[in-house]
Amino acid sequence: MRNLGGIFVLLLLVIAIVGGFSSVYFFTRLETDRSDLVEAQAEIGKLRDLVNELQESPVGGRRAPSEDSSRSAARTVATFGQLTKDGAKMSPSGTMILAAPIDDIGVGSPIAIAGRAIAFEATSHVRVRDGRGETLVEAAAMTDAPDVGRFGDFTVELEFDEPSTSSGTVEVFEYSARDGSEINKVSVSVGF
């Protein structure tokens, strides 16, 4: 009987230790996830501020976005000389930002496409379509995201054949890892 009581106490001790480790792991992981969410929300807030700043900064006389507040995206947009009051566009999910080209601007081949994204395996996709919806060119665009779940910048220059329409769209999106569908899409209308 005495051995049974000792075994029972030992079993309870093992269960308590394993349960304690599991609880510590669970709460540590929960706190890490919460911290990552707070960081992601802060990054989205910064990007929304960037979009607002770009919208308030047309080329004609007002100041361009400051290096401190919108370092990489503003520099990318300014590089292509396409900074206007319309600025960058963000996907409804907030994970894709198309900084260049902007809505209703004339483009030609080669076209420079730039933005920021949080994407599976840091891979966004860009596509140029003509006015009939025909794909003129599509390519993958790797972001320079420092880690999984973080924003990264991308820039890609693509060549395409002369379109048969005078207008079209530029799209940035990612393919779903789950089912291959297009998700987090943002697009702008362009002229050719």
ABEGO torsion letter per residue (X at the ends): XAAAAAAAAAAAAAAAAAAAAAAAAAAAAAAAAAAAAAAAAAAAAAAAAAAAAAAABBABGBBBBBAAAAAAAAAAAAAAGABBAAEBBBBAAGABBBAOBBBGBBBBOBBBBBEBBBBBGGBBBBBBBBAAGBBABBBBBBBABABBGBBBBBBBBBBBBBBABABBBBBBBBBBAAAGBBBGBBBBBBBX
